[in-house]
């Protein structure tokens, strides 16, 4: 087996910047309107951005023919969506 250096992936950088900018905007909105639910909204947005990051990573791995890593990421995306549906649905019906 031989390991080849393919360079660093820069996928997380734009998603991190997007989350920080949105978080700052939500922080400002919290003080302008007191009813904004800061923590839940920021958590939901960060979760969406993380899933988008995983989808782009899945595409990158599939194009690069890293099928094992791509299948692991696909499993993570699928299980994350299923767990979120179960948790949010149970929380919705509890209230």
VOBA-1610 file (N, C-alpha, C; in pm, whole numbers, padded with zeros to 5 digits, always signed):
BEGIN
Unk+00083-00118+00000Unk+00000+00000+00000Unk+00087+00124+00000Unk+00043+00226-00069Unk+00117+00351-00076Unk+00023+00467-00050Unk+00065+00556+00036Unk-00017+00673+00067Unk+00033+00791-00015Unk-00058+00856-00084Unk-00026+00976-00162Unk-00089+01096-00098Unk-00013+01204-00087Unk-00066+01329-00032Unk-00144+01399-00142Unk-00271+01424-00117Unk-00355+01487-00219Unk-00385+01632-00187Unk-00331+01685-00081Unk-00358+01824-00044Unk-00466+01831+00062Unk-00486+01949+00114Unk-00586+01968+00217Unk-00719+02007+00155Unk-00825+01960+00216Unk-00957+01999+00169Unk-00999+02128+00238Unk-01054+02219+00163Unk-01094+02348+00219Unk-01246+02356+00233Unk-01315+02243+00230Unk-01460+02245+00241Unk-01511+02310+00369Unk-01456+02279+00487Unk-01516+02334+00610Unk-01506+02486+00622Unk-01411+02549+00556Unk-01390+02692+00573Unk-01512+02777+00533Unk-01569+02764+00414Unk-01686+02848+00381Unk-01805+02820+00472Unk-01823+02696+00511Unk-01936+02663+00597Unk-01916+02720+00737Unk-01794+02720+00786Unk-01766+02780+00917Unk-01788+02931+00913Unk-01743+02996+00807Unk-01763+03140+00793Unk-01912+03172+00787Unk-01987+03093+00712Unk-02131+03115+00701Unk-02199+03101+00837Unk-02160+03002+00915Unk-02220+02982+01047Unk-02185+03096+01142Unk-02061+03144+01140Unk-02020+03255+01228Unk-02094+03383+01191Unk-02107+03412+01061Unk-02178+03532+01017Unk-02325+03524+01056Unk-02387+03408+01035Unk-02527+03392+01072Unk-02545+03401+01224Unk-02452+03342+01297Unk-02459+03349+01443Unk-02450+03492+01495Unk-02362+03572+01435Unk-02352+03713+01474Unk-02480+03789+01441Unk-02536+03761+01322Unk-02662+03825+01284Unk-02776+03785+01376Unk-02778+03661+01415Unk-02881+03614+01509Unk-02862+03674+01647Unk-02735+03694+01688Unk-02705+03757+01816Unk-02755+03902+01818Unk-02736+03974+01707Unk-02786+04111+01698Unk-02939+04112+01697Unk-02998+04016+01625Unk-03145+04009+01620Unk-03204+03977+01757Unk-03130+03905+01838Unk-03176+03872+01973Unk-03197+03998+02057Unk-03107+04095+02041Unk-03121+04218+02119Unk-03223+04313+02058Unk-03246+04304+01928Unk-03344+04391+01866Unk-03487+04343+01893Unk-03505+04213+01895Unk-03636+04155+01920Unk-03617+04046+02025Unk-03676+04064+02139Unk-03649+03980+02254Unk-03706+03838+02240Unk-03791+03814+02142Unk-03854+03683+02130Unk-03773+03585+02046Unk-03660+03627+01992Unk-03579+03538+01910Unk-03517+03430+01997Unk-03536+03306+01959Unk-03480+03194+02034Unk-03340+03165+01978Unk-03241+03224+02043Unk-03104+03225+01992Unk-03045+03084+01984Unk-03048+03011+02092Unk-02978+02881+02099Unk-03038+02779+02002Unk-03169+02767+02000Unk-03234+02667+01915Unk-03215+02702+01768Unk-03229+02828+01733Unk-03212+02869+01594Unk-03069+02850+01548Unk-02973+02886+01631Unk-02832+02868+01595Unk-02797+02720+01583Unk-02850+02639+01671Unk-02827+02495+01665Unk-02885+02435+01537Unk-03005+02477+01501Unk-03069+02425+01379Unk-02992+02469+01255Unk-02950+02595+01250Unk-02875+02643+01134Unk-02739+02574+01123Unk-02672+02556+01235Unk-02543+02487+01234Unk-02560+02342+01187Unk-02667+02278+01227Unk-02694+02142+01183Unk-02717+02136+01033Unk-02790+02231+00979Unk-02814+02235+00834Unk-02684+02258+00759Unk-02602+02351+00807Unk-02475+02380+00740Unk-02382+02259+00749Unk-02383+02189+00860Unk-02301+02068+00874Unk-02345+01961+00775Unk-02475+01945+00757Unk-02523+01846+00659Unk-02484+01885+00517Unk-02491+02014+00485Unk-02445+02058+00353Unk-02296+02030+00334Unk-02219+02053+00438Unk-02076+02024+00432Unk-02053+01875+00405Unk-02129+01789+00473Unk-02115+01646+00453Unk-02155+01605+00311Unk-02258+01669+00255Unk-02301+01636+00119Unk-02191+01673+00019Unk-02131+01791+00034Unk-02022+01829-00055Unk-01901+01737-00037Unk-01874+01697+00085Unk-01766+01602+00110Unk-01797+01467+00046Unk-01922+01423+00054Unk-01963+01298-00010Unk-01941+01304-00161Unk-01980+01414-00223Unk-01959+01431-00367Unk-01811+01430-00401Unk-01731+01500-00323Unk-01586+01506-00345Unk-01524+01367-00333Unk-01565+01291-00233Unk-01509+01157-00214Unk-01553+01062-00324Unk-01677+01074-00368Unk-01726+00986-00473Unk-01657+01014-00606Unk-01636+01142-00637Unk-01566+01178-00760Unk-01421+01131-00755Unk-01360+01139-00637Unk-01222+01095-00620Unk-01207+00945-00607Unk-01317+00870-00620Unk-01320+00724-00613Unk-01274+00670-00478Unk-01308+00743-00371Unk-01286+00694-00235Unk-01419+00637-00186Unk-01453+00520-00235Unk-01587+00465-00214Unk-01614+00426-00069Unk-01515+00377+00002Unk-01536+00338+00141Unk-01567+00461+00226Unk-01485+00566+00210Unk-01509+00690+00285Unk-01641+00753+00245Unk-01674+00748+00116Unk-01801+00804+00070Unk-01919+00728+00129Unk-01908+00596+00141Unk-02018+00520+00199Unk-02031+00548+00349Unk-01920+00572+00418Unk-01927+00607+00561Unk-01995+00742+00579Unk-01959+00840+00496Unk-02022+00972+00504Unk-02171+00963+00469Unk-02204+00882+00367Unk-02345+00865+00331Unk-02423+00802+00446Unk-02364+00704+00514Unk-02428+00644+00630Unk-02447+00747+00741Unk-02347+00832+00764Unk-02357+00936+00867Unk-02470+01035+00833Unk-02479+01076+00708Unk-02585+01168+00667Unk-02722+01103+00688Unk-02736+00979+00642Unk-02863+00909+00653Unk-02904+00890+00800Unk-02811+00844+00882Unk-02845+00821+01023Unk-02872+00952+01096Unk-02800+01060+01061Unk-02824+01190+01123Unk-02964+01241+01090Unk-03006+01225+00966Unk-03139+01270+00926Unk-03246+01188+00999Unk-03228+01056+01007Unk-03325+00971+01076Unk-03333+01007+01224Unk-03217+01023+01290Unk-03218+01058+01432Unk-03281+01194+01456Unk-03253+01291+01369Unk-03314+01423+01385Unk-03465+01416+01367Unk-03512+01338+01271Unk-03657+01325+01251Unk-03722+01263+01374Unk-03658+01162+01430Unk-03715+01098+01549Unk-03716+01195+01666Unk-03605+01264+01690Unk-03598+01356+01804Unk-03691+01474+01790Unk-03692+01539+01673Unk-03777+01656+01656Unk-03925+01618+01655Unk-03957+01502+01599Unk-04096+01459+01598Unk-04144+01428+01740Unk-04061+01362+01819Unk-04100+01333+01957Unk-04110+01461+02038Unk-04022+01558+02015Unk-04029+01685+02086Unk-04153+01763+02045Unk-04192+01754+01918Unk-04312+01825+01870Unk-04437+01769+01936Unk-04446+01637+01943Unk-04566+01577+02001Unk-04567+01586+02154Unk-04451+01606+02216Unk-04447+01624+02362Unk-04505+01760+02402Unk-04484+01861+02320Unk-04536+01994+02351Unk-04670+02006+02292
//
